[in-house]
Amino acid sequence: MKVGKPLSDAEIDELERFLDSDNAPEDRMNVSSLHGFLTALVVSPTFVPPSQWLAEAWGKEEPTFDSDEQAEHFLGLLLRLYDSISQTLEENPKAFVPILYECDSGEDPKKEPDVTAEDWCVGFSRGVGLCSPQGWDRLFQDDKARNMMAPIIAFTTADAMADVLEHAGKKVNRETLLTFLPLSVAEIYSYFREDRRSLARAFTADRAPTRATPRVGRNDPCPCGSGKKYKKCCAMKPT
């Protein structure tokens, strides 16, 4: 499966329609929460395999696909979304933009629509929760680094927003926190950069061939022990 090409607006809309369809589980994520969720996995100091995060993204049940081709197509969209987030943060973090929803701002048609970040930030928090806590604990125990998470945490609940605004001072409001989101993500990505590099080096060392081994077929059980087919598990690991 080829990954790496960023999703077009049309493909994001296509993914949104599928997630809103009867084929997707009732408790699945929407595109905004999914983008926040995948962003947390990308910046994390620990690696979560696709077989694990796909189950969290879909919800308690797996989606229903009309064909193997359709399943492959939408899995490819999810992996490309993950991969494009990673590529943007690595190569041009200033270009990172979270996928947020717009909502009706009221009766005035001339007024710009309000932007809501709640779904995205809740998705990010779910991504953090799926990761090994040891890595993230270091950030939360560091007073200075913990501030990187403040704009994200603020949008998860009304109480969290009130608490963050209370400690931030009069010059900070909801709109200010909204503009801080991309910067927070870029800072967290940078904070855990060496952790991810160490993990990549260890992963490469573990996979260094010591003897010839049979090649795993795409329909064979994944050697990681997940119980899923290789093509739906570690074969989908973004590079």
C-alpha positions in Angstrom: 0.0 0.0 0.0 1.5 3.3 -1.0 1.3 6.2 1.4 2.8 9.7 1.5 0.7 11.7 -0.8 -1.4 14.2 1.2 -5.1 13.9 1.0 -6.9 16.4 -1.3 -9.9 18.3 -0.1 -12.1 16.0 -2.1 -10.6 12.9 -0.4 -11.1 14.5 3.0 -14.7 15.1 2.1 -15.0 11.5 0.9 -13.6 10.2 4.2 -16.0 12.4 6.0 -19.0 11.0 4.1 -17.9 7.4 4.8 -17.5 8.2 8.5 -21.0 9.7 8.5 -22.5 6.7 6.6 -24.2 3.6 8.0 -21.1 1.6 7.0 -19.1 3.2 9.9 -19.7 2.2 13.5 -21.9 4.6 15.5 -19.1 5.6 17.9 -16.5 6.2 15.2 -14.4 9.4 15.1 -15.3 12.2 12.7 -12.6 13.7 10.5 -11.7 16.5 12.9 -11.3 14.2 15.9 -9.5 11.7 13.7 -7.0 14.3 12.6 -6.3 15.3 16.2 -6.0 11.7 17.2 -3.5 10.9 14.5 -1.6 14.1 15.3 -1.1 12.9 18.9 0.2 9.6 17.6 2.7 11.3 15.3 4.2 13.6 17.9 4.2 10.9 20.6 7.5 9.6 21.9 6.2 6.0 21.6 4.9 4.1 18.6 1.4 2.7 18.4 0.9 0.1 15.6 -1.9 0.7 13.0 -3.8 -2.4 14.2 -4.2 -0.7 17.6 -5.0 2.8 16.6 -7.4 1.7 13.8 -9.5 -0.1 16.4 -9.7 3.1 18.5 -10.5 5.3 15.5 -13.4 3.0 14.3 -14.9 2.5 17.7 -16.2 -0.6 19.4 -17.0 -2.3 16.0 -15.2 -2.5 12.7 -16.7 -0.7 9.7 -18.6 -2.5 6.9 -17.0 -2.3 3.5 -18.7 -3.1 0.3 -15.6 -4.8 -1.1 -11.9 -5.5 -0.4 -11.1 -2.7 -2.8 -13.1 -0.2 -0.8 -11.5 -1.4 2.5 -8.1 -1.0 0.9 -9.0 2.5 -0.3 -10.2 3.9 3.0 -7.4 2.3 4.9 -5.1 4.0 2.5 -6.7 7.3 3.1 -6.2 7.0 6.9 -2.6 6.0 6.5 -1.9 8.9 4.1 -3.5 11.3 6.6 -1.2 10.0 9.3 1.8 10.1 6.9 1.1 13.7 5.7 0.8 14.9 9.3 4.2 13.4 10.1 5.8 14.7 6.9 4.5 18.3 7.5 5.7 18.4 11.1 9.1 17.1 10.1 9.7 19.2 7.0 7.7 22.4 7.5 6.0 22.6 11.0 4.8 26.1 10.3 2.5 24.7 7.6 0.7 22.4 10.0 -3.0 23.2 10.2 -5.5 21.2 12.3 -8.7 20.1 10.6 -11.4 22.0 12.5 -15.1 22.5 11.9 -17.0 25.7 11.3 -20.3 26.3 13.0 -23.1 28.9 12.5 -22.1 32.1 14.2 -25.7 33.4 14.5 -28.3 35.4 12.5 -25.8 37.9 11.0 -24.9 36.5 7.5 -21.9 38.9 7.3 -20.2 37.5 10.4 -17.5 34.9 9.9 -18.4 31.4 11.0 -17.2 30.3 14.4 -14.4 27.7 14.4 -14.7 24.9 16.9 -11.7 22.9 18.1 -13.4 20.7 20.6 -13.5 17.5 18.4 -9.9 17.9 17.3 -8.6 18.4 20.9 -10.6 15.5 22.3 -9.3 13.4 19.5 -5.7 14.5 20.4 -6.3 13.6 24.0 -7.6 10.1 23.0 -4.4 9.7 21.0 -2.3 10.6 24.1 -4.3 8.1 26.1 -3.6 5.3 23.7 0.2 5.8 23.9 2.4 4.4 26.6 2.1 6.8 29.6 5.9 6.7 30.4 6.8 9.0 27.6 4.1 11.6 28.0 4.6 11.6 31.8 7.9 13.4 31.3 6.1 16.3 29.5 3.4 16.6 32.1 5.9 16.6 35.0 7.9 19.4 33.3 6.3 22.7 34.3 7.5 24.6 31.3 6.8 21.8 28.8 3.3 21.2 30.2 2.3 24.6 29.0 2.6 23.3 25.4 -0.5 21.2 26.1 -2.6 24.0 27.6 -4.3 25.2 24.4 -5.2 21.6 23.5 -6.4 20.7 27.0 -8.5 23.9 27.1 -10.8 22.8 24.4 -11.5 19.3 25.8 -14.1 20.5 28.4 -15.8 23.7 29.5 -14.1 23.3 32.9 -10.7 22.9 31.3 -11.2 26.0 29.2 -12.2 28.1 32.3 -9.2 26.8 34.2 -6.7 27.5 31.4 -8.1 31.0 30.9 -8.0 31.7 34.6 -4.3 30.9 34.8 -3.4 32.5 31.4 -4.2 36.1 32.2 -6.5 38.7 30.7 -4.7 38.9 27.4 -5.6 35.3 26.5 -9.1 34.3 25.3 -10.6 31.5 23.4 -9.6 32.9 20.0 -6.0 33.3 21.2 -5.9 29.7 22.3 -7.3 28.6 18.9 -4.4 30.3 17.1 -1.9 28.6 19.5 -3.0 25.1 18.5 -0.6 24.7 15.5 2.3 26.1 17.5 1.6 23.8 20.5 1.7 20.8 18.1 5.0 21.9 16.6 6.5 22.4 20.0 5.4 19.0 21.3 6.7 17.4 18.1 10.1 19.0 18.7 10.1 18.1 22.4 9.8 14.4 21.7 12.0 14.4 18.6 15.0 12.6 20.1 12.7 10.0 21.7 11.2 9.1 18.3 14.7 9.0 16.8 15.9 6.6 19.5 12.8 4.5 19.0 13.5 4.4 15.2 17.1 3.3 15.8 16.0 0.6 18.1 13.4 -0.6 15.7 15.9 -0.7 12.9 18.4 -2.6 15.0 15.8 -5.2 16.0 14.9 -5.8 12.4 18.5 -6.2 11.2 18.7 -9.5 9.5 20.8 -12.2 11.1 19.6 -15.1 8.9 17.4 -15.6 6.0 13.7 -15.8 7.0 10.6 -16.5 4.9 8.9 -13.5 3.6 5.5 -12.7 5.2 2.7 -12.9 2.8 0.1 -10.0 2.8 -2.6 -12.4 3.8 -0.5 -14.2 6.4 -1.0 -13.6 10.1 1.1 -10.6 11.2 4.3 -11.7 13.0 3.7 -9.0 15.7 1.1 -11.3 17.2 -1.9 -8.9 16.8 -4.0 -11.7 15.2 -4.7 -9.6 12.1 -3.5 -10.2 8.6 -0.1 -8.7 7.8 -1.6 -6.4 5.2 -4.0 -4.8 7.7 -1.4 -4.5 10.5 2.4 -3.8 10.3 2.5 -3.8 6.5 0.6 -0.5 6.9 3.2 1.1 9.1 4.0 4.5 7.6 7.6 5.1 6.6 
